[in-house]
Amino acid sequence: MKTRPGSPGEGSVPPAPAGGLPPPAERGATLIPDRVVARIAAQAARAAQSRRAAVPHDRGGSAAPDASAAVRSGSVRLHLTVDLPYPTDIPRVCERIQRDVAERVAQLTGLRVGEVLLTVRRLVTAADSRRGRVR
């Protein structure tokens, strides 16, 4: 027995909307693991640290930012740990790094960033970076 498109029975498939994609509710969801979001956040923090705190990517005295993420219901909470140069305006630089990381993570993952907790691990002086060590 043949069926016509759209009629009930074997072989019938609901019509696809324009563009060839099924409706969003039928497509499923993309889940991004916490560790992947944390890696994205660490890279974003490294770029923001370079831009906002004048810490070059290859600076010997500064450790790379650490990040952790907790994704729940389409929202993410981030915790970052960074080194900053001394002297610097710590509150202003931290606020800008938090904002930059939140925007970049949201842009790349599509998740809403609910919170970015930032911890300053240490302040790095110019002398420390020239010697390649951190106190």
DSSP file with accessible surface (Angstrom, degrees, kcal/mol):
  #  RESIDUE AA STRUCTURE BP1 BP2  ACC     N-H-->O    O-->H-N    N-H-->O    O-->H-N    TCO  KAPPA ALPHA  PHI   PSI    X-CA   Y-CA   Z-CA
    1    1 A M              0   0  226      0, 0.0     2,-0.3     0, 0.0     0, 0.0   0.000 360.0 360.0 360.0 131.2    0.0    0.0    0.0
    2    2 A K        -     0   0  199      9,-0.0     2,-0.4     0, 0.0     9,-0.1  -0.672 360.0-152.9 -90.3 146.3    1.3    3.4   -0.9
    3    3 A T        -     0   0   55     -2,-0.3     6,-0.1     7,-0.1     3,-0.1  -0.907  13.2-126.0-117.4 150.2    1.0    6.4    1.3
    4    4 A R    >   -     0   0  192     -2,-0.4     3,-2.3     4,-0.1     0, 0.0  -0.628  43.1 -87.5 -87.4 148.8    0.9   10.0    0.4
    5    5 A P  T 3  S+     0   0  132      0, 0.0    -1,-0.1     0, 0.0     7,-0.1  -0.339 116.1  17.5 -55.1 132.1    3.3   12.4    2.0
    6    6 A G  T 3  S+     0   0   58      7,-0.3     6,-0.1     1,-0.3     3,-0.0   0.315  97.2 119.0  88.2  -9.5    1.8   13.7    5.2
    7    7 A S  S <  S-     0   0   23     -3,-2.3    -1,-0.3     1,-0.1    -4,-0.0  -0.645  72.8-100.9 -89.5 149.0   -0.8   11.0    5.5
    8    8 A P  S    S+     0   0  120      0, 0.0     2,-0.2     0, 0.0    -4,-0.1  -0.332  78.3  68.3 -66.1 148.9   -0.7    8.7    8.5
    9    9 A G  S >  S-     0   0   49      3,-0.1     3,-1.5    -6,-0.1    -3,-0.1  -0.771  88.6 -23.4 134.8-178.0    0.8    5.3    8.0
   10   10 A E  T 3  S+     0   0  182      1,-0.2     3,-0.1    -2,-0.2    -7,-0.1  -0.354 123.2  16.9 -65.4 141.0    4.1    3.6    7.4
   11   11 A G  T 3  S+     0   0   74      1,-0.3     2,-0.3    -9,-0.1    -1,-0.2   0.447  86.8 137.0  81.6  -2.3    6.8    5.8    5.7
   12   12 A S    <   -     0   0   46     -3,-1.5    -1,-0.3    -7,-0.1    -3,-0.1  -0.626  31.0-172.3 -83.1 137.6    5.1    9.1    6.5
   13   13 A V        -     0   0  109     -2,-0.3    -7,-0.3    -3,-0.1     3,-0.1  -0.992  29.8-109.7-127.0 134.4    7.4   11.8    7.6
   14   14 A P        -     0   0   94      0, 0.0    -7,-0.0     0, 0.0     2,-0.0  -0.336  48.8 -94.5 -61.5 145.5    6.3   15.1    8.9
   15   15 A P        -     0   0  116      0, 0.0     0, 0.0     0, 0.0     0, 0.0  -0.346  38.8-122.9 -62.9 139.3    7.1   17.9    6.5
   16   16 A A        -     0   0   70      1,-0.1     3,-0.1    -3,-0.1     4,-0.1  -0.625  26.8-114.7 -81.7 141.7   10.4   19.7    7.2
   17   17 A P    >   -     0   0   60      0, 0.0     3,-1.9     0, 0.0     4,-0.2  -0.226  51.7 -67.1 -68.5 167.6   10.2   23.4    7.7
   18   18 A A  T 3  S+     0   0  108      1,-0.3     3,-0.4     2,-0.1     0, 0.0  -0.233 125.2  39.5 -54.3 139.4   11.9   25.7    5.2
   19   19 A G  T 3  S-     0   0   79      1,-0.2    -1,-0.3    -3,-0.1    -3,-0.0   0.297 116.2 -98.2  99.1 -10.8   15.7   25.3    5.4
   20   20 A G  S <  S+     0   0   56     -3,-1.9    -1,-0.2     1,-0.2    -2,-0.1   0.496  85.8 122.0  81.7   0.8   15.5   21.5    5.8
   21   21 A L        -     0   0  100     -3,-0.4    -1,-0.2    -4,-0.2     6,-0.0  -0.776  62.2-121.0 -97.9 143.4   15.9   21.5    9.6
   22   22 A P        -     0   0   52      0, 0.0     5,-0.1     0, 0.0    -6,-0.1  -0.318  50.8 -74.0 -69.3 165.0   13.4   19.9   11.9
   23   23 A P    >>  -     0   0   53      0, 0.0     3,-1.7     0, 0.0     4,-0.7  -0.212  48.2-109.0 -57.8 150.4   11.9   22.2   14.6
   24   24 A P  H >> S+     0   0   92      0, 0.0     3,-1.0     0, 0.0     4,-0.6   0.850 117.1  59.6 -52.3 -38.5   14.2   23.1   17.4
   25   25 A A  H 34 S+     0   0  102      1,-0.3     3,-0.2     2,-0.2     4,-0.0   0.790 108.0  46.0 -64.1 -24.2   12.3   20.9   19.9
   26   26 A E  H <4 S+     0   0  130     -3,-1.7    -1,-0.3     1,-0.2     0, 0.0   0.544  98.9  70.8 -94.7  -8.8   13.0   17.8   17.8
   27   27 A R  H << S-     0   0  130     -3,-1.0    -1,-0.2    -4,-0.7    -2,-0.2   0.669  92.5-138.6 -82.0 -21.0   16.7   18.5   17.2
   28   28 A G     <  -     0   0   62     -4,-0.6     2,-0.3    -3,-0.2    -1,-0.3  -0.509  25.7 -67.9  94.7-163.2   17.9   17.8   20.7
   29   29 A A        -     0   0   86     -2,-0.2     2,-0.6    -4,-0.0    -4,-0.0  -0.943  27.8-129.5-133.2 151.6   20.4   19.7   22.7
   30   30 A T        -     0   0  131     -2,-0.3     2,-0.5     2,-0.0    -2,-0.0  -0.901  24.9-159.6 -99.8 121.8   24.1   20.3   22.5
   31   31 A L        -     0   0  157     -2,-0.6    -2,-0.0    43,-0.0     0, 0.0  -0.903   2.6-161.2-105.3 128.4   25.8   19.5   25.8
   32   32 A I        -     0   0   45     -2,-0.5    39,-0.1    77,-0.0     5,-0.1  -0.939  23.0-124.4-109.4 118.8   29.2   21.1   26.5
   33   33 A P    >>  -     0   0   62      0, 0.0     4,-2.0     0, 0.0     3,-0.6  -0.229  19.2-116.6 -61.2 151.2   31.2   19.4   29.3
   34   34 A D  H 3> S+     0   0   60      1,-0.2     4,-2.7     2,-0.2     5,-0.2   0.882 114.4  56.1 -53.7 -42.5   32.4   21.5   32.2
   35   35 A R  H 3> S+     0   0  162      1,-0.2     4,-1.9     2,-0.2    -1,-0.2   0.849 106.3  50.3 -65.0 -31.3   36.1   20.8   31.4
   36   36 A V  H <> S+     0   0   48     -3,-0.6     4,-2.2     2,-0.2    -1,-0.2   0.932 111.1  47.7 -71.3 -43.2   35.6   22.1   27.8
   37   37 A V  H  X S+     0   0    0     -4,-2.0     4,-2.7     1,-0.2    -2,-0.2   0.911 110.4  53.7 -63.2 -38.2   34.0   25.3   29.1
   38   38 A A  H  X S+     0   0   12     -4,-2.7     4,-2.5     1,-0.2    -1,-0.2   0.907 107.8  49.8 -63.9 -39.7   36.8   25.6   31.6
   39   39 A R  H  X S+     0   0  175     -4,-1.9     4,-2.2     2,-0.2    -1,-0.2   0.907 111.1  48.8 -64.8 -42.1   39.4   25.4   28.8
   40   40 A I  H  X S+     0   0   41     -4,-2.2     4,-2.5     1,-0.2    -2,-0.2   0.932 112.1  49.3 -61.4 -44.0   37.6   28.0   26.8
   41   41 A A  H  X S+     0   0    0     -4,-2.7     4,-2.7     2,-0.2    -2,-0.2   0.894 109.2  51.9 -63.9 -39.5   37.5   30.3   29.9
   42   42 A A  H  X S+     0   0   24     -4,-2.5     4,-2.2     2,-0.2    -1,-0.2   0.919 111.5  46.7 -64.6 -41.6   41.2   29.7   30.6
   43   43 A Q  H  X S+     0   0  141     -4,-2.2     4,-2.2     2,-0.2    -2,-0.2   0.911 113.5  48.7 -65.5 -41.4   42.1   30.8   27.0
   44   44 A A  H  X S+     0   0   10     -4,-2.5     4,-2.7     1,-0.2    -2,-0.2   0.892 110.9  51.0 -65.0 -37.8   39.8   33.8   27.3
   45   45 A A  H  X S+     0   0    0     -4,-2.7     4,-3.0     2,-0.2    -2,-0.2   0.897 107.9  52.6 -66.7 -38.9   41.4   34.7   30.6
   46   46 A R  H  X S+     0   0   50     -4,-2.2     4,-2.0     2,-0.2    -2,-0.2   0.931 112.6  44.5 -61.7 -45.5   44.8   34.5   29.0
   47   47 A A  H  X S+     0   0   33     -4,-2.2     4,-2.4     2,-0.2    -2,-0.2   0.922 115.8  47.0 -65.6 -43.0   43.8   36.8   26.2
   48   48 A A  H  X>S+     0   0    0     -4,-2.7     4,-3.7     2,-0.2     5,-0.5   0.896 109.9  53.7 -66.7 -38.2   42.1   39.2   28.6
   49   49 A Q  H  X5S+     0   0    0     -4,-3.0     4,-1.8     1,-0.2     6,-1.4   0.918 111.2  46.1 -61.7 -42.3   45.0   39.2   31.0
   50   50 A S  H  X5S+     0   0   38     -4,-2.0     4,-0.5     4,-0.2    -2,-0.2   0.919 120.3  39.0 -65.5 -42.8   47.3   40.1   28.1
   51   51 A R  H  <5S+     0   0  147     -4,-2.4    -2,-0.2    -5,-0.2    -3,-0.2   0.912 126.7  31.1 -75.9 -44.9   45.0   42.9   26.9
   52   52 A R  H  <5S+     0   0   80     -4,-3.7    -3,-0.2    -5,-0.2    -2,-0.2   0.762 130.3  30.3 -91.1 -28.5   43.8   44.3   30.3
   53   53 A A  H  <<S-     0   0    6     -4,-1.8    -3,-0.2    -5,-0.5    -1,-0.2   0.291 100.3-119.2-115.4   7.6   46.8   43.8   32.6
   54   54 A A     <  +     0   0   78     -4,-0.5    -4,-0.2     1,-0.2    -3,-0.1   0.875  61.4 148.7  55.9  39.2   49.6   44.0   30.0
   55   55 A V        -     0   0    2     -6,-1.4    -1,-0.2    -9,-0.1    -2,-0.1  -0.904  42.3-138.1-103.0 108.0   50.7   40.5   30.8
   56   56 A P    >   -     0   0   58      0, 0.0     3,-1.5     0, 0.0     6,-0.1  -0.273  17.2-116.6 -64.5 154.0   52.2   39.1   27.5
   57   57 A H  T 3  S+     0   0  100      1,-0.3   -10,-0.0   -10,-0.0    -8,-0.0   0.832 114.2  43.2 -58.0 -34.2   51.3   35.5   26.6
   58   58 A D  T 3  S+     0   0  138      3,-0.0    -1,-0.3     2,-0.0     2,-0.2   0.262  76.8 143.1-101.4  16.3   55.0   34.4   26.9
   59   59 A R    X   -     0   0   42     -3,-1.5     3,-0.7     1,-0.2    71,-0.1  -0.351  42.4-149.8 -62.2 123.5   55.9   36.2   30.1
   60   60 A G  T 3  S+     0   0   56     69,-0.3    -1,-0.2     1,-0.2    70,-0.1   0.809  89.4  50.9 -67.5 -32.4   58.2   34.0   32.0
   61   61 A G  T 3  S+     0   0    1     68,-0.1     2,-0.5    72,-0.1    -1,-0.2   0.611  97.0  77.8 -85.1  -9.1   57.3   35.1   35.5
   62   62 A S  S <  S-     0   0   13     -3,-0.7     2,-0.2    -6,-0.1    61,-0.0  -0.854  71.5-139.0-108.4 130.9   53.5   34.7   35.1
   63   63 A A        -     0   0   34     -2,-0.5    20,-0.5     1,-0.1     3,-0.1  -0.517  33.9 -96.1 -81.1 154.2   51.7   31.4   35.3
   64   64 A A        -     0   0   51     -2,-0.2    -1,-0.1     1,-0.1   -22,-0.0  -0.354  49.7 -94.6 -65.6 147.7   48.9   30.6   32.9
   65   65 A P        -     0   0   10      0, 0.0     2,-0.3     0, 0.0    17,-0.2  -0.338  35.4-142.7 -62.5 144.5   45.4   31.3   34.2
   66   66 A D  E     -A   81   0A  88     15,-2.3    15,-2.4    -3,-0.1     2,-0.3  -0.837  20.9-174.7-104.0 149.2   43.6   28.3   35.8
   67   67 A A  E     -A   80   0A  29     -2,-0.3     2,-0.3    13,-0.2    13,-0.2  -0.997  14.9-175.1-145.1 147.6   39.8   27.9   35.3
   68   68 A S  E     -A   79   0A  62     11,-2.0    11,-2.3    -2,-0.3     2,-0.3  -0.967  12.4-162.7-135.1 155.0   37.0   25.7   36.4
   69   69 A A  E     -A   78   0A  15     -2,-0.3     2,-0.4     9,-0.2     9,-0.2  -0.988  14.2-161.6-140.3 147.3   33.4   25.7   35.3
   70   70 A A  E     -A   77   0A  33      7,-2.0     7,-1.9    -2,-0.3     2,-0.5  -0.956  15.2-163.4-129.5 110.7   30.1   24.3   36.5
   71   71 A V  E     +A   76   0A  26     -2,-0.4     2,-0.4     5,-0.2     5,-0.2  -0.843  16.9 164.0 -98.6 126.8   27.4   24.1   33.8
   72   72 A R  E >   -A   75   0A 160      3,-2.9     3,-1.7    -2,-0.5    -2,-0.1  -0.974  64.2 -19.2-144.3 124.1   23.8   23.8   35.0
   73   73 A S  T 3  S-     0   0  131     -2,-0.4     3,-0.1     1,-0.3    -1,-0.1   0.854 126.3 -46.5  51.6  45.9   20.6   24.3   33.0
   74   74 A G  T 3  S+     0   0   46      1,-0.2    38,-2.3    37,-0.1     2,-0.3   0.582 121.5  98.4  78.7   7.7   22.1   26.4   30.2
   75   75 A S  E <   -Ab  72 112A  21     -3,-1.7    -3,-2.9    36,-0.2     2,-0.4  -0.929  55.9-153.7-126.4 153.6   24.1   28.6   32.7
   76   76 A V  E     -Ab  71 113A   1     36,-2.6    38,-2.2    -2,-0.3    39,-1.1  -0.970   8.1-156.3-132.2 142.4   27.7   28.5   33.8
   77   77 A R  E     -Ab  70 115A 151     -7,-1.9    -7,-2.0    -2,-0.4     2,-0.3  -0.980  21.4-161.2-112.1 129.3   29.6   29.5   36.9
   78   78 A L  E     -Ab  69 116A   4     37,-2.9    39,-3.0    -2,-0.5     2,-0.4  -0.863  13.7-165.4-114.1 145.8   33.3   30.2   36.3
   79   79 A H  E     -Ab  68 117A  62    -11,-2.3   -11,-2.0    -2,-0.3     2,-0.4  -0.992  15.3-174.6-128.0 121.3   36.2   30.3   38.7
   80   80 A L  E     -Ab  67 118A   0     37,-3.1    39,-2.8    -2,-0.4     2,-0.4  -0.903  13.5-163.1-116.2 145.9   39.4   31.8   37.4
   81   81 A T  E     +Ab  66 119A  27    -15,-2.4   -15,-2.3    -2,-0.4     2,-0.3  -0.996  23.9 166.8-127.7 122.9   42.9   32.1   39.1
   82   82 A V  E     - b   0 120A   0     37,-2.4    39,-3.1    -2,-0.4    40,-0.7  -0.890  33.6-127.2-133.9 161.3   45.3   34.6   37.5
   83   83 A D  E     - b   0 122A   0    -20,-0.5    40,-0.2    -2,-0.3   -21,-0.1  -0.857  27.3-162.5-101.4 145.4   48.6   36.4   38.1
   84   84 A L  E     - b   0 123A   1     38,-2.1    40,-3.1    -2,-0.4     2,-0.1  -0.944  21.5-107.5-127.1 152.2   48.7   40.2   37.7
   85   85 A P  E     - b   0 124A  18      0, 0.0    40,-0.2     0, 0.0   -30,-0.1  -0.395  43.9 -98.8 -73.2 154.4   51.6   42.6   37.3
   86   86 A Y  S    S+     0   0  139     38,-2.4    40,-0.5     1,-0.2     2,-0.1  -0.976 101.9  34.0-117.1 131.9   52.6   44.8   40.2
   87   87 A P  S    S+     0   0  106      0, 0.0     2,-0.3     0, 0.0    -1,-0.2   0.613  87.0 130.1 -83.9 154.5   51.8   47.7   40.4
   88   88 A T        -     0   0   45     -2,-0.1     2,-1.4    -4,-0.1   -35,-0.1  -0.973  67.6 -99.7-158.4 160.5   48.3   47.6   38.8
   89   89 A D     >  -     0   0   77     -2,-0.3     4,-2.6     1,-0.2     5,-0.3  -0.707  43.7-170.3 -84.0  89.0   44.8   48.8   39.6
   90   90 A I  H  > S+     0   0   61     -2,-1.4     4,-2.7     1,-0.2     5,-0.3   0.903  75.9  47.4 -56.8 -51.5   43.6   45.4   40.8
   91   91 A P  H  > S+     0   0   96      0, 0.0     4,-2.2     0, 0.0    -1,-0.2   0.932 116.0  44.6 -59.2 -44.2   39.8   46.0   41.1
   92   92 A R  H  > S+     0   0  113      2,-0.2     4,-2.2     1,-0.2    -2,-0.2   0.938 115.7  46.1 -66.1 -45.2   39.5   47.7   37.7
   93   93 A V  H  X S+     0   0    2     -4,-2.6     4,-2.5     1,-0.2     5,-0.2   0.927 112.9  50.5 -64.8 -42.8   41.7   45.0   35.9
   94   94 A C  H  X S+     0   0   16     -4,-2.7     4,-2.7    -5,-0.3    -1,-0.2   0.920 109.5  50.8 -61.7 -43.6   39.8   42.2   37.6
   95   95 A E  H  X S+     0   0  116     -4,-2.2     4,-2.3    -5,-0.3    -1,-0.2   0.919 111.9  47.2 -60.8 -42.5   36.4   43.6   36.6
   96   96 A R  H  X S+     0   0   81     -4,-2.2     4,-2.7     2,-0.2    -1,-0.2   0.895 111.6  49.8 -68.1 -39.4   37.5   43.9   33.0
   97   97 A I  H  X S+     0   0    0     -4,-2.5     4,-2.7     2,-0.2     5,-0.3   0.939 111.1  50.2 -63.4 -44.7   39.0   40.4   32.9
   98   98 A Q  H  X S+     0   0   61     -4,-2.7     4,-2.5    -5,-0.2    -2,-0.2   0.929 113.0  45.9 -58.0 -46.3   35.7   39.0   34.3
   99   99 A R  H  X S+     0   0   99     -4,-2.3     4,-2.5     2,-0.2     5,-0.2   0.933 113.2  49.2 -64.6 -45.3   33.6   40.9   31.8
  100  100 A D  H  X S+     0   0   12     -4,-2.7     4,-2.4     1,-0.2    -2,-0.2   0.920 113.5  46.2 -60.6 -45.0   35.9   39.9   28.9
  101  101 A V  H  X S+     0   0    0     -4,-2.7     4,-2.8     2,-0.2     5,-0.3   0.930 111.9  51.0 -65.6 -44.4   35.9   36.2   29.9
  102  102 A A  H  X S+     0   0   23     -4,-2.5     4,-2.3    -5,-0.3     5,-0.2   0.931 112.6  46.3 -59.3 -45.0   32.1   36.2   30.4
  103  103 A E  H  X S+     0   0  115     -4,-2.5     4,-2.4     2,-0.2    -1,-0.2   0.921 114.7  46.5 -64.0 -43.6   31.4   37.7   27.0
  104  104 A R  H  X S+     0   0  111     -4,-2.4     4,-2.5    -5,-0.2     5,-0.2   0.916 113.1  48.0 -69.2 -42.2   33.8   35.3   25.2
  105  105 A V  H  X S+     0   0    0     -4,-2.8     4,-2.3     2,-0.2     6,-0.5   0.932 113.7  47.9 -64.1 -43.3   32.5   32.2   26.9
  106  106 A A  H  X S+     0   0   36     -4,-2.3     4,-2.2    -5,-0.3    -2,-0.2   0.924 112.7  49.6 -62.7 -41.7   28.9   33.2   26.2
  107  107 A Q  H  < S+     0   0  136     -4,-2.4    -2,-0.2    -5,-0.2    -1,-0.2   0.911 117.5  38.6 -63.9 -43.8   29.9   33.9   22.5
  108  108 A L  H  < S+     0   0   90     -4,-2.5    -1,-0.2    -5,-0.2    -2,-0.2   0.775 129.0  28.2 -82.1 -26.6   31.6   30.6   22.0
  109  109 A T  H  < S-     0   0   21     -4,-2.3    -3,-0.2    -5,-0.2    -2,-0.2   0.651  90.0-129.8-108.8 -22.5   29.4   28.3   23.9
  110  110 A G     <  +     0   0   70     -4,-2.2     2,-0.2    -5,-0.4    -4,-0.2   0.508  64.8 133.0  80.1   4.6   25.9   29.9   23.8
  111  111 A L        -     0   0   25     -6,-0.5     2,-0.5    -5,-0.1    -1,-0.3  -0.572  62.5-117.2 -87.0 152.0   25.7   29.5   27.6
  112  112 A R  E     -b   75   0A 161    -38,-2.3   -36,-2.6    -2,-0.2     2,-0.8  -0.758  25.1-138.5 -85.9 126.8   24.6   32.3   29.9
  113  113 A V  E     +b   76   0A  28     -2,-0.5   -36,-0.2   -38,-0.2     3,-0.1  -0.808  25.0 176.9 -90.9 110.0   27.5   33.2   32.3
  114  114 A G  E     +     0   0A  43    -38,-2.2     2,-0.3    -2,-0.8   -37,-0.2   0.818  63.8   5.0 -82.3 -34.0   25.9   33.7   35.7
  115  115 A E  E     -b   77   0A  84    -39,-1.1   -37,-2.9     2,-0.0     2,-0.4  -0.990  48.7-164.8-155.2 141.4   29.0   34.3   37.7
  116  116 A V  E     -b   78   0A  19     -2,-0.3     2,-0.5   -39,-0.2   -37,-0.2  -0.935  14.7-166.6-128.1 104.7   32.8   34.8   37.2
  117  117 A L  E     -b   79   0A  89    -39,-3.0   -37,-3.1    -2,-0.4     2,-0.5  -0.830   9.2-162.9 -91.3 126.3   34.7   34.4   40.4
  118  118 A L  E     -b   80   0A  25     -2,-0.5     2,-0.5   -39,-0.2   -37,-0.2  -0.951   8.5-169.8-118.4 127.8   38.3   35.7   40.0
  119  119 A T  E     -b   81   0A  59    -39,-2.8   -37,-2.4    -2,-0.5     2,-0.8  -0.964  18.5-140.2-114.1 130.3   41.2   34.9   42.4
  120  120 A V  E     -b   82   0A  48     -2,-0.5   -37,-0.2   -39,-0.2     3,-0.1  -0.822  15.6-170.1 -89.0 112.1   44.5   36.8   42.1
  121  121 A R  E     -     0   0A  68    -39,-3.1     2,-0.3    -2,-0.8   -38,-0.2   0.908  62.7 -25.1 -69.3 -46.7   47.1   34.1   42.7
  122  122 A R  E     -b   83   0A  80    -40,-0.7   -38,-2.1     2,-0.0     2,-0.5  -0.981  55.8-114.7-161.9 160.8   50.0   36.4   43.0
  123  123 A L  E     -b   84   0A  63     -2,-0.3     2,-0.5   -40,-0.2    12,-0.3  -0.903  31.3-150.5-102.3 131.2   51.3   39.8   41.9
  124  124 A V  E     -b   85   0A   2    -40,-3.1   -38,-2.4    -2,-0.5     2,-0.2  -0.898   5.2-150.2-109.2 124.6   54.4   39.6   39.6
  125  125 A T     >  -     0   0   46     -2,-0.5     4,-1.9   -40,-0.2     5,-0.2  -0.489  28.4-112.0 -86.1 164.0   57.0   42.4   39.6
  126  126 A A  H  > S+     0   0   52    -40,-0.5     4,-2.0     1,-0.2     5,-0.2   0.888 119.5  54.9 -62.2 -36.7   59.0   43.3   36.5
  127  127 A A  H  > S+     0   0   27      1,-0.2     4,-1.9     2,-0.2    -1,-0.2   0.906 106.1  51.5 -64.5 -40.0   62.1   42.0   38.3
  128  128 A D  H  >>S+     0   0    3      1,-0.2     5,-2.2     2,-0.2     4,-0.8   0.911 109.9  48.8 -62.8 -41.4   60.4   38.6   38.9
  129  129 A S  H  <5S+     0   0   29     -4,-1.9   -69,-0.3     1,-0.2    -1,-0.2   0.867 109.2  52.3 -70.9 -32.9   59.5   38.3   35.2
  130  130 A R  H  <5S+     0   0  189     -4,-2.0    -1,-0.2     1,-0.2    -2,-0.2   0.885 113.9  43.5 -67.9 -36.0   63.1   39.2   34.0
  131  131 A R  H  <5S-     0   0  120     -4,-1.9    -1,-0.2     2,-0.2    -2,-0.2   0.575 111.7-123.9 -83.6 -11.5   64.5   36.5   36.3
  132  132 A G  T  <5S+     0   0   47     -4,-0.8     2,-0.3     1,-0.3    -3,-0.2   0.751  73.4 107.4  76.7  22.4   61.7   34.0   35.2
  133  133 A R      < -     0   0  126     -5,-2.2     2,-0.4    -6,-0.2    -1,-0.3  -0.943  55.0-146.4-133.6 158.9   60.6   33.4   38.7
  134  134 A V              0   0   47     -2,-0.3   -10,-0.1    -3,-0.1   -72,-0.1  -0.952 360.0 360.0-124.3 139.8   57.5   34.3   40.8
  135  135 A R              0   0  190     -2,-0.4   -12,-0.1   -12,-0.3    -7,-0.0  -0.612 360.0 360.0 -92.8 360.0   57.4   34.9   44.5
